[in-house]
Amino acid sequence: MQFLAKKSLGQNFLKSEKALREMTESVDLHPNDTVLEIGPGYGALTEYLLNTGARVVAVEKDDNLFAVLQEKFADYISKGKLTLVHKDILEFNEDEQTALHLKKGDYKIAANIPYNITGQIFRQFLTGNNQPSKMSLLVQKEVAERIVARDKKESLLSVSVKIYGQPKLISKVLAGSFVPAPKVDSAIILIDNISRDFFTKNNIAEEKFWTILHGAFAHKRKTISGNLRGVIDSNKLQSFLLENKISPTVRAEDITIEQWGRLVSFLSL
């Protein structure tokens, strides 16, 4: 098959059987499961997902690829095992998701997503009302490493993911595993046990948390006290740092997820 990629849509088609198998295995599909695939392309991953017996909902924006998928998987479509949606995933709203039985905690995501919408995909499905139970995504290797904080330094991105789920780097996928080959290597990242338990457990409002988090990471080289000056009560922050034996010169990147929960809870009292 000749792969015709559109640069405007960030298309890089995965051809590695090993990567396709690892993505499918990591999302742990069973015959009664429903899985959402974002940008199925020519259907390489779609085929692996369907072979698990799970029901697949695949959202494809490209007109030509949508037609290819309709023909290639006509049998699965007729049997109700595959539902194709001709749409931009960023415009696939929660009412449409619910209509296709993609309900909170009751479906999974597996996808080779365009690099240029990685952040938007995370926001859409981690902070939305219809959260999946888990997501297995192909992203740039550097992004995956930043999310799991391999250097032990948190970032706005890593904290934003970890407050909703447990990220795990499954494997590295070399640039040559794609057609056309991108300029950088990729990685499969699994985000498991997705929920809002972090906010419930710490009794904090998401809006309050995001205000403090964005403020704390506003300037990487500044301390958290410097970044949050004018955002929160400085005396209260210093009191928390002292009580929790955290250095008054600590930076946001050195605060753990558990400490973030306690900190925002304390500041919300």
C-alpha positions in Angstrom: 0.0 0.0 0.0 1.2 3.5 -0.9 1.1 5.8 2.2 0.1 9.3 1.3 0.6 11.5 4.3 -0.7 15.1 4.7 1.8 17.3 6.5 -1.0 19.7 7.5 -2.6 16.9 9.5 0.6 15.8 11.2 0.3 12.3 9.6 3.0 9.7 10.3 1.7 6.2 9.8 3.0 3.5 12.2 4.3 0.4 10.5 6.1 -1.3 13.4 4.4 -4.6 14.3 6.1 -4.5 17.6 4.8 -1.1 18.5 1.3 -1.9 17.3 1.3 -5.0 19.5 2.7 -3.1 22.5 0.1 -0.4 22.2 -2.7 -2.9 22.0 -1.4 -5.0 24.9 -0.8 -1.9 27.1 -4.4 -0.8 26.9 -5.5 -4.3 28.1 -8.6 -4.9 25.9 -11.3 -7.6 26.4 -14.2 -8.6 24.2 -16.7 -6.5 26.3 -14.5 -3.3 26.1 -15.0 -0.3 24.0 -11.9 1.5 22.7 -11.6 4.9 21.1 -9.0 5.3 18.4 -7.9 8.7 17.3 -6.7 9.2 13.7 -6.7 5.5 12.6 -5.1 6.4 9.2 -4.9 3.3 7.1 -6.1 1.1 9.9 -2.9 -0.7 11.1 -3.7 -0.2 14.8 -7.4 -0.6 14.1 -6.8 -4.1 13.0 -4.9 -5.0 16.1 -7.6 -3.5 18.3 -10.4 -5.3 16.5 -8.6 -8.6 16.8 -9.0 -8.4 20.6 -12.7 -8.7 20.2 -13.3 -5.2 21.6 -15.7 -2.7 20.1 -13.8 0.1 18.3 -14.9 3.7 17.7 -12.4 5.3 15.3 -12.4 9.0 14.6 -10.8 10.1 11.3 -10.7 13.6 9.9 -9.1 12.9 6.5 -11.7 12.4 3.7 -9.6 10.0 1.7 -8.6 7.9 4.6 -12.1 7.7 5.9 -13.2 6.2 2.6 -10.3 3.7 2.7 -11.3 2.6 6.2 -15.0 2.2 5.2 -13.9 -0.2 2.4 -11.2 -2.0 4.4 -13.3 -2.7 7.4 -16.8 -3.0 5.8 -17.3 -6.5 7.5 -16.5 -5.2 11.0 -18.7 -2.1 10.4 -21.7 -4.3 9.3 -21.3 -6.5 12.4 -21.3 -3.4 14.7 -17.7 -4.1 16.0 -16.4 -0.9 14.4 -17.9 2.6 14.3 -16.2 5.1 12.0 -16.7 8.8 12.8 -15.8 11.3 10.1 -14.7 14.2 12.3 -11.8 16.2 13.8 -11.2 14.6 17.2 -11.0 18.1 18.8 -14.6 18.7 17.7 -15.8 15.4 18.9 -17.9 16.7 21.7 -19.2 14.9 24.9 -22.8 14.5 23.6 -21.5 12.7 20.5 -19.2 10.6 22.7 -22.1 9.6 25.0 -24.3 8.7 22.0 -21.6 6.2 21.0 -21.4 4.7 24.5 -18.1 6.4 25.3 -19.1 7.1 28.9 -17.0 8.2 31.9 -14.7 5.3 33.1 -16.3 2.9 30.7 -14.0 3.0 27.6 -10.3 3.2 26.8 -8.2 5.1 24.3 -5.4 3.8 22.0 -4.0 6.1 19.4 -1.0 7.3 17.3 -1.9 11.0 17.6 -0.5 13.9 15.7 2.3 15.6 17.7 0.9 19.0 17.2 -2.3 18.3 19.2 -0.8 16.2 22.0 -1.5 18.8 24.7 -5.1 19.3 23.4 -5.8 15.6 23.5 -4.6 15.4 27.1 -6.8 18.3 28.1 -9.8 17.0 26.2 -9.8 13.5 27.7 -8.2 14.0 31.1 -10.1 17.1 32.2 -13.4 16.4 30.3 -16.5 14.9 31.9 -16.2 11.6 29.8 -12.8 10.5 31.1 -11.6 7.1 29.7 -10.3 4.6 32.2 -6.9 4.5 30.5 -5.1 5.9 27.5 -2.2 4.4 25.5 -0.8 7.0 23.2 2.2 7.4 20.8 3.8 10.8 21.5 7.2 12.4 21.1 9.8 10.6 23.2 10.8 13.8 25.0 7.2 14.5 25.9 6.8 11.0 27.3 10.0 11.4 29.3 8.8 14.8 30.7 5.5 13.3 31.7 7.0 10.5 33.7 9.7 12.9 35.0 12.6 10.6 34.4 15.0 13.3 35.7 12.9 13.5 38.9 11.9 17.1 38.0 8.2 17.7 37.6 6.8 20.1 35.1 3.5 21.7 34.4 2.8 18.9 31.9 3.8 16.1 34.2 1.8 17.4 37.2 -1.2 18.1 34.9 -1.2 14.4 33.8 -0.4 12.8 37.2 -3.2 14.5 39.0 -5.6 12.6 36.8 -3.8 9.2 36.3 -0.7 7.1 36.5 1.6 7.5 33.6 4.0 4.8 32.5 6.5 4.8 29.6 5.9 1.5 27.8 8.6 1.6 25.1 10.6 3.8 22.7 9.5 3.8 19.1 12.2 4.8 16.6 11.5 7.4 13.9 12.1 4.7 11.2 9.0 2.9 12.5 6.8 5.4 10.7 5.9 6.3 7.1 7.0 9.0 6.5 9.6 9.0 9.3 9.4 12.0 11.6 12.5 13.9 12.7 12.3 12.6 16.3 11.8 9.3 18.1 8.5 8.6 19.7 7.3 6.6 22.8 4.2 4.7 23.9 2.9 6.2 27.1 0.1 4.6 29.1 -2.0 6.7 31.5 -3.8 4.3 33.8 -6.5 4.6 36.5 -7.8 7.9 35.2 -10.1 9.7 37.6 -10.7 12.8 39.7 -9.8 11.1 42.9 -6.9 13.5 43.5 -9.4 16.4 43.9 -11.9 14.4 46.0 -9.2 13.0 48.3 -7.7 16.4 49.0 -11.0 18.2 49.0 -9.9 20.8 46.5 -11.6 22.5 43.6 -10.0 21.9 40.1 -10.2 25.6 39.3 -8.4 26.6 42.4 -5.7 24.0 41.8 -5.1 25.1 38.2 -4.8 28.7 39.3 -2.1 27.9 41.8 -0.3 25.3 39.6 0.0 27.7 36.6 1.2 30.4 38.9 3.8 28.2 40.5 5.3 27.2 37.1 5.1 30.7 35.6 8.9 31.2 35.7 11.0 28.0 35.8 14.0 29.6 37.6 12.0 31.3 40.3 11.1 29.7 43.6 7.5 28.8 44.3 7.3 31.6 46.8 8.4 34.1 44.1 6.0 32.8 41.5 3.0 32.8 43.8 3.6 36.2 45.3 0.3 38.1 44.7 -1.5 34.9 43.8 -1.9 33.5 47.3 -1.2 34.5 50.9 2.6 34.4 51.2 2.5 33.9 55.0 0.2 30.9 54.6 2.5 29.4 52.0 5.6 29.9 54.2 3.7 28.3 57.1 2.9 25.2 55.0 6.5 24.9 53.8 7.8 25.1 57.3 5.3 22.6 58.7 6.0 20.1 55.9 9.8 20.6 56.2 10.1 21.9 52.6 12.8 24.4 51.8 11.4 28.0 51.6 13.5 28.3 48.3 11.9 25.3 46.7 10.9 25.4 43.1 7.7 24.0 41.6 9.6 21.3 39.8 10.7 19.8 43.1 7.3 19.5 44.7 5.7 16.0 44.6 2.1 15.2 43.5 1.2 14.4 47.1 2.7 17.7 48.3 0.7 19.5 45.7 -2.5 18.0 47.0 -1.7 19.0 50.6 -0.5 22.4 49.6 -3.6 23.5 47.6 -5.9 21.9 50.3 -4.1 24.0 53.0 -4.2 27.2 51.0 -8.0 26.6 50.4 -8.8 26.6 54.1 
